[in-house]
Amino acid sequence: MNEIRRSILWVIFGFCMVMLWDKWQVYNGHKALFFPSTDKVEIQTGTVVDSTVPQVATLATGEQALSNVENNVPKVISREKLEITTNVLKLSFDSIGGSLVKAELLAHKDINHPGSNVVLLDDSPTRIYEAQSGLISKEVGIEYPTHKTLMKSNGVTSFKEGENKITLRFESPEINGVQLIKSYEIDKNSYDITVKQDILNKGDKDISPLLYVQLLRDGNKPEGESSFYSTFTGPAVFTEAKKYQKIDFKDIEKDKLSFEKQSNEGYVAMVQHYFVSAWVFPNNLSRENFARKVDNNLYSAGMIGQLGKISAKSSGSLTAHLYIGPQEEKTLEAIYPGLELVKDYGWLTILAKPLYWLVDKLHSFIGNWGWSIVALVVLLKIAFFWLNAQAYKSMAKMKAINPKIMEMRERLKDNPQQIQTEMMRIYREEKVNPMGGCLPIVIQIPVFIALYWVLLSTVEMRNAPWLGWIHDLAAPDPYFILPFIMTGTSLLQTWLNPTPPDPIQAKMMWIMPLAFSVMFFFFPAGLVLYWLTNNILSISQQWLINKRLGVLNK
C-alpha cells in the first residue's frame, strides 16, 4: 500500500511540475503546451503621418503631452528613406521625424534565416522597432516638431576615403517659431551613435520645451527563441537610486509600473536576448522616464528631458547617445557605467560578473570560446575539489552499506517504523551521514547557475565555433552529438551514486537524468559543453574515490 501511495504521489508531483513549466512558458510569452490559444496578434501598419496635434483641456506631465502626439489623426504626406552602411551597421533613416527605423548588425548572423544578418530595429509589415525623438510643449495646444514631422536631410549617407565619421542631419520646418535640427554622428566602427538635438527659438518670446527620446517596438518575442529556456524581452530603466529595473510588457498593459519615473541620470533601453538598444541622456539632466502602450501591440519606452528656458531669437541643444548592438559588457560599460547591466544575470550578478571576467580572460589566451568554457569548468572543479571529495566520499560510503540496507528493508518490509529505526542505527554504526553527499554540492549550486546564465547571455558565443561540427556555440548541436554524450554521462553518474533503498526512488533516480537530458537537445551547444565537461570531471573524481574505497561493484 505504501508503494502505491508513493507511486500516486510521484505521478501527481510530475504532473504539477509539467503544468508549472507550462504556466512559466505562458508567462514568458511562449505558447502554452496544453490548450494553446488560437488568438493571433497582428501589427497594423499604414502610411506615415505628420505632426498635427489636437488641443487638450489639461496637461499634467511630459508623458501626457507625448500621448497627444501619438493620438492625432493627421493628413498623409510623402517621405524619403536614407541608408548608411558602416563596418558594423546598416542603418535606415526616415525623413518623417528624422527617425532611425532599421538597423542591421553586419557582424551577427541570423540563425533563423541562414545567409542573413540580425535585424534589430525594423519597420517591416510584420515587425516594428524604431528609435524616435522630438519636442513637446508644456503649454496646452502648442505644437513643436515631433517624430511625426516631415524633415529635410543634408543627404550625407556615405564615408569619403579616409573618413571614419559622418554626420547625417535632419532639419524640421519652423513650427510655432521653433525649429528642431537632429544631427546623427555615426562612427564607422561603432554601435554607439551620438545624437545632437539643436532647438532654435525663432519666435519673439521665451520657451521651455521638453525633449523626448523613445524606443518604439511591438511586444512580440524575438523570432526563434527557445521553448526550453526563457530570456527577458522588454523595456528597462536605469537610475542611480534604483539601479537596473526591468519592465514587462504585461505590466504596461495592466498599468502596474513600479520603476523610478523621475531622475537626473541613467538611461532607458529595449532589451532582448543578446542585443539591446538604449537612449542615454547626460547626467545632471532632469528627466521623466516612461513606458506605455501606444497602439495595438506597440509599446514605447523613453525619457523626457527638461531643457530649461530658451530665450527668443536664441538656441539650446542636448547631446544624447543611441546604442544599437550586441550586449558586449566592456563596450556598454565604456558608454555609460551601468549600461552593461542590460546583460542581465538576475540575483546572481555578484557571482556571474567575475565568472564572465574569468572566461573572457581565458578566451584572450586560448582564442576559442569552446575551449575557454572547458578551461573555466576545470578551474572551478579545482577550486571545489575538496568539497566535491567530501561529497563523493559520503556517497561512496552510502553505496558500500547499500547491500546491508537493502537486506534489512526486505527482512522488515512489514514494519516500516522499525525500518527507519534500523536504518538510523546502521548509519550511526558505519559513521555515515546521509546528507554528507548533498551539502557540499548544494554550496556550489549558485556558482554553476551563475555560470549557466553567463554562457546563456554572452553574445560573443554567437557564431563562435568550437571544433569539427560545432560552428556556433549559441545554437543547438546540429547532429545532437553533445547532448547524446551528456545523457550517457548523466546515466553513468547515476550508476556511481548509491541506490536509494526505496524502489520507487530508485526508479526515479534513473528516469530524472533522462527527462532532464531532453532539454539539452535544444540548448545552445556552449551550455551543453559546459554541463558535459562538468559531468566528465565529476565522474572521474567520483570513480577514483569509489575505487579507492572498493565500492565500484556494489
Secondary structure by P-SEA (a helix, b strand, c coil): caaaaaaaaaaaaaaaaaaaaaaaaaaaccccccccccbbbbbbbccccccbbbbbcccccaaaaaaaaaacccccccbbbbbbbccccbbbbbcccccccbbbbcccccccccccccccccccccccccccccccccccccccccccbbbbbcccccccccccbbbbbbbbcccccbbbbbbbbccccccbbbbbbbbbcccccccbbbbbbbbbbcccccccccccbbbbbbbbbbcccccbbbbbaaaaaaccccccccccccccccccccccccccccccbbbbbbcccccccbbbbbbbbbbcccccccccbbbbbbbbccccaaaaaaaccccccccccccaaaaaaaaaaaaaaaaaaaccaaaaaaaaaaaaaaaaaaaaaaaaaaaaaaaaaaaaaaaaaaaacccaaaaaaaaaaaaaaaccccccccaaaaaaaaaaaaaaaaaacccccccccccccccccccccccaaaaaaaaaaaaaaaaaccccccaaaaaaaaaaaaaaacccccccaaaaaaaaaaaaaaaaaaaaaaaaaccccc
